[in-house]
Amino acid sequence: KSKWIVLQLSGLFMIDSFGGSFILQSVVSSWFHMTYNTSARTLGTLVFVCNIVAGVSALFAAKLADYIGLIMTMVVTHLPSNVLIILVPLMPTELTALIMLCLRYSISQMDVPTRQAYVLGVVEKDEQSAAGGVTNVVRSVGASLGPYFAGLLYNSPRYMNYPFFIAGGLKII
């Protein structure tokens, strides 16, 4: 019954996941090291802080969704989050780039619980498990492709900022 909506959402989620796979934490850490010679200690701290911030912010997604709705929560967190990732390589200093990245992580995971709730809300009760499984599998497939292409781009100083632009652009779609 819900095949068409699951198919549409799966396509959208695959594109989003493909975009996100251009900016995996390991790749972003490598970019900071290549661009600013950021130390391993700073990078470890950055990843730790960003993950804590993202985890804590996701806890507030339900409250925000109760206030403005699931779709609006996804929009008002997803769009600015991906504009912020595009801005990272455009920042003039290491500090401002780090701040942009941390700001991005402060809202980047707030759409995850709302997206999952939305999927469960638009399919029939007896199809929820299958819909959740299908949408998660296609996200995994999408995420598998980006690191290869990101690696190719990072190999060239001329193109090493492009993964941020590609990721943000695809995730904004």
Secondary structure as GFF3:
##gff-version 3
##sequence-region A 1 173
A	DSSP	alpha_helix	3	20	.	.	.	ID=ss1
A	DSSP	three_ten_helix	21	23	.	.	.	ID=ss2
A	DSSP	alpha_helix	25	36	.	.	.	ID=ss3
A	DSSP	alpha_helix	40	59	.	.	.	ID=ss4
A	DSSP	alpha_helix	61	68	.	.	.	ID=ss5
A	DSSP	alpha_helix	70	87	.	.	.	ID=ss6
A	DSSP	three_ten_helix	88	90	.	.	.	ID=ss7
A	DSSP	alpha_helix	94	108	.	.	.	ID=ss8
A	DSSP	alpha_helix	111	122	.	.	.	ID=ss9
A	DSSP	three_ten_helix	125	127	.	.	.	ID=ss10
A	DSSP	alpha_helix	128	154	.	.	.	ID=ss11
A	DSSP	alpha_helix	162	172	.	.	.	ID=ss12
###
